[in-house]
Amino acid sequence: MSAARWAGPPQDAAEVLRRAKEIAPVLRERAPEIEANRTLPAEVVELLRGTGVFRMCFAREWGGPELTSVEQLEVVEALAYGDASAAWCGVIGANSGLLANFLYQSVVKDVYPSLDLVTAGVLAPAGRAERVPGGFRLSGRWSFGSGIKHSDWVTSGAFLFQDGEPWAEPGSPHAHDSRQFLVPRSAVEVVDDWDTTGLCGTGSCDYTMTDVFVPDEHTFTFWEVRGTPGPLAQPDSEGVYGAMRRQWAVLAAGGTLDDLTPTERAASPLAWLHAFRASRTVVTRLYDLLQTWSINRSSPMDRWLRDTAVMCQNLTAQDAVLESVGAYLLGRPPLFRISLGLDR
């Protein structure tokens, strides 16, 4: 099977989902190869591209299918029936359409001439950006860059400096601001250090940049929407099905995450954490029920056990979420703000 089997890009959510389900058996067959490769093989990347998963978050005004959060989750779930690493990279690559809402619209046309281009990277401000005329000089090392090897663009968080001193935007509530920086993949040096227990095929390597010039227009923040306001133009527009449907209803009606009650807002990160941990529990229980059959390398249980174990080490499944939600509900500043859709 190849992406060429489909006539053109999908036009709606139903077609993206149908294609995702169609390639799931192929992904399952290629799972051992994906794992051994420690990153997605090029043919698998093209299969994913053909499903439309990388374009599913682009708005209709750009020619994208503009899937709702629930529809996105259904697509990723369908891919995960084939291979967890492929599904993980699918959702990472789909960030292109989300980030387009926070870029200047002229920049979107320039950097995404095709809606199927992949954006990878790390949002955490692990880098240092020195302010210079016309932009910034970006340096740093970022960890867990899922899909970095097959990406077209890389977005990375960094703290801002001017003349070597911490810098903040005028009027910022913070003494030291951070920002996101979009650079072409060619500007990034990949550190081939992804050799893990599970999710091996995601290729979540570290990557570095040294003194890379990034023009102002290729930087953005999640508190300034530069595209058309809408449900996808939010710092965090995802959640697991129940919480997600409520959140989407509010956003689709023209509201923002601030229109949710504190409990409703807290429901999304808590639901994600529960889903991660419940998945691991279910797989562990099945592993025990199947007894010695589970321990063979040829058994899918072996890979599923390792994949769910690594999945639960993602920040969205960690106690930091519980601590941040607790702080938020008590009226205190949460450390992991983005999990609650808090941009500043």
Order of alpha helices (4+ residues) and beta strands (2+ residues): alpha-alpha-alpha-alpha-alpha-alpha-beta-beta-beta-beta-beta-beta-beta-beta-alpha-alpha-alpha-alpha
